Amino acid sequence: MKIAEILEKLYPDPQPTLDWNTPFEALIAVMLSAQCTDIKVNKVTAVLFKKANTPATILSIGQKRLSEIIKPCGLFNAKSKAIIGTCKALKGNNIPNTFTELTALPGVGEKTAQVILAQVFNKPAFPVDTHIHRIANRLGICRTKTATQTSDCLKKKVPQKYWHNMHLQLIFHGRGTCTARSPKCEECKLKEFCSYYRTRTPKAYTSSSSLGTE
């Protein structure tokens, strides 16, 4: 069975784990998620969005108060500065729906932009976080050093129809099975396609395809 098919069985209909109701809320939540768990972000945004959930209302509470609210997310000074900058740059409550326009906003990098494109606007994108970067390289799909390189690699090697689900499925797989430390290789359903597993287990089954999405 191929990787994409296995992931579909393991994680059918995967859904984003950040809570938001509008595209603007989604953007703020993703900006806050850098080096922070989605669970913690959701706790913070539950408080923040009751007080301010538009560019105008966030600007009205100011950076100092914003920093206090988002402090549990870490890097709160940098994040509050970026959020305030983004709120000033936006026109009204709408956010851009193109990669170029999104990455032009303060504090919005390539990953954040791709998450918004994929999860908010349902556009073709393959956001890569630390889990996806790790798994793609362990499987042998990619041989890359940066998330940007991994995203480019996956877009070339994975058929576009799988992108939306697979980026979420790989995140879930990285959180629960293919962890950074002590990965659960023996119970992993992808091990027969995995270069990392084969190096750890010389007698492991060797697949003819590391990608397995044909």
C-alpha positions in Angstrom: 0.0 0.0 0.0 1.3 3.4 -0.9 2.1 6.3 1.5 -0.8 8.5 0.6 -3.3 5.7 0.9 -1.9 4.7 4.3 -2.1 8.2 5.6 -5.7 8.5 4.3 -6.6 5.4 6.4 -4.7 6.5 9.5 -5.9 10.1 9.4 -9.1 10.4 7.4 -10.5 13.9 6.8 -7.8 15.7 8.8 -8.8 19.1 10.1 -6.6 22.0 11.3 -6.3 22.2 15.1 -6.2 25.9 15.5 -9.5 27.6 16.4 -10.7 30.5 14.3 -13.8 31.9 12.7 -12.6 34.4 10.2 -9.6 34.6 7.8 -8.1 37.4 10.0 -8.4 35.3 13.1 -6.8 32.4 11.3 -3.8 34.6 10.3 -3.3 35.8 13.9 -3.6 32.3 15.2 -1.0 31.0 12.8 1.3 33.9 13.6 1.0 33.0 17.3 1.7 29.3 16.6 5.4 29.8 15.9 7.3 27.7 18.4 4.1 27.2 20.4 1.6 24.3 20.6 -1.8 24.7 19.0 -3.4 23.9 22.3 -1.8 26.8 24.0 -2.5 29.1 21.1 -6.2 28.2 21.3 -6.3 29.1 24.9 -4.7 32.4 24.2 -6.9 33.3 21.2 -10.0 32.3 23.2 -9.2 35.3 25.4 -7.7 37.6 22.7 -10.6 37.3 20.2 -13.2 38.1 22.8 -11.4 41.4 23.3 -10.1 42.1 19.8 -10.6 40.0 16.6 -10.2 42.7 13.9 -7.3 44.8 12.8 -9.0 47.9 14.2 -9.8 46.4 17.6 -6.3 44.9 18.0 -4.8 48.3 17.2 -7.1 49.9 19.8 -5.8 47.7 22.7 -2.2 48.5 21.7 1.0 46.5 21.6 1.6 46.5 25.4 -1.8 45.0 26.2 -1.5 42.6 23.2 1.9 41.4 24.6 0.4 40.7 28.0 -2.5 38.6 26.5 -0.3 36.5 24.1 2.6 36.1 26.6 1.9 32.3 27.1 2.6 31.7 23.5 6.3 32.8 23.9 8.2 35.3 21.8 5.4 37.7 22.8 7.3 40.9 22.1 8.3 39.9 18.6 4.9 38.4 17.9 3.0 41.5 19.2 5.1 43.8 17.1 4.5 41.7 14.0 0.7 41.5 14.6 0.5 45.2 15.2 2.5 45.8 12.0 0.2 43.5 10.0 -2.9 45.1 11.4 -1.6 48.5 10.2 -0.8 47.1 6.8 -4.2 45.6 6.2 -7.0 47.5 4.5 -10.2 46.7 6.4 -10.8 43.3 7.8 -9.8 41.3 4.7 -6.5 39.5 4.4 -4.7 38.9 1.1 -5.2 35.5 -0.7 -1.9 35.4 -2.6 1.5 34.2 -1.5 3.2 37.4 -2.5 0.8 39.7 -0.7 0.8 37.6 2.4 4.5 37.4 2.8 4.7 41.2 2.3 2.9 41.5 5.7 5.2 42.1 8.8 5.9 38.8 10.5 4.3 36.6 7.8 6.8 34.1 6.5 6.5 31.4 3.8 5.1 28.8 6.1 2.4 31.1 7.6 1.5 32.2 4.1 1.2 28.7 2.8 -0.9 27.6 5.8 -3.3 30.4 5.2 -3.5 29.6 1.5 -4.2 25.9 2.1 -6.4 26.1 5.2 -8.3 29.3 4.7 -8.5 29.8 0.9 -8.2 26.2 -0.1 -5.5 27.0 -2.6 -2.7 24.6 -3.7 0.0 24.9 -1.1 2.2 22.5 1.0 3.2 24.2 4.2 6.1 22.5 6.0 6.7 22.5 9.7 9.4 20.7 11.7 7.3 17.4 11.7 6.8 17.4 7.9 10.5 18.3 7.3 11.6 15.5 9.5 9.3 12.8 8.1 9.9 13.7 4.4 13.7 13.3 5.0 13.3 10.2 7.1 11.2 8.5 4.5 13.7 9.5 1.8 11.2 11.5 -0.2 13.4 14.6 0.2 17.0 15.2 1.0 16.8 18.8 2.2 18.1 21.1 4.8 15.4 23.8 5.1 11.6 23.8 5.3 11.5 25.9 2.0 13.5 23.2 0.2 11.3 20.5 1.6 8.1 22.3 0.5 9.5 22.7 -3.0 10.5 19.0 -3.0 7.1 17.8 -1.9 5.3 19.9 -4.4 7.4 18.3 -7.2 7.1 14.7 -5.9 3.6 14.5 -4.4 0.6 14.8 -6.7 -1.3 18.0 -6.0 -4.5 16.2 -5.1 -2.8 14.9 -2.0 -1.3 18.2 -0.8 -4.2 19.5 1.4 -4.7 16.4 3.4 -1.1 15.2 3.5 0.4 18.2 5.1 -2.0 17.8 8.0 -1.6 14.0 8.1 2.2 14.3 8.3 1.9 16.7 11.2 -0.3 14.3 13.1 2.0 11.4 12.3 5.0 13.4 13.5 3.3 14.3 16.7 2.2 10.8 17.6 4.5 8.3 15.8 7.5 9.7 13.9 8.6 11.9 16.8 11.9 13.7 16.9 13.2 11.7 19.8 12.5 7.9 20.1 10.3 7.5 17.0 7.9 4.5 17.2 9.4 2.9 14.2 8.2 -0.7 14.9 4.6 0.4 15.1 4.8 2.9 12.2 2.6 2.0 9.2 5.0 3.7 6.9 8.1 1.8 7.9 8.3 -0.4 4.7 8.8 2.8 2.7 11.1 4.5 5.2 14.9 5.0 4.5 15.4 5.9 8.2 13.8 2.6 9.3 16.0 0.6 6.9 19.2 2.1 8.2 18.1 1.3 11.8 16.9 -2.2 10.8 19.2 -3.6 8.1 16.9 -6.6 7.5 13.8 -4.4 7.1 11.7 -4.8 4.0 13.1 -2.6 1.2 10.4 -1.0 -0.9 10.9 -0.2 -4.5 9.4 3.3 -4.0 10.1 5.6 -1.1 7.3 8.0 -2.1 4.5 5.5 -2.8 1.9 8.0 -4.1 1.5 6.6 -7.6 
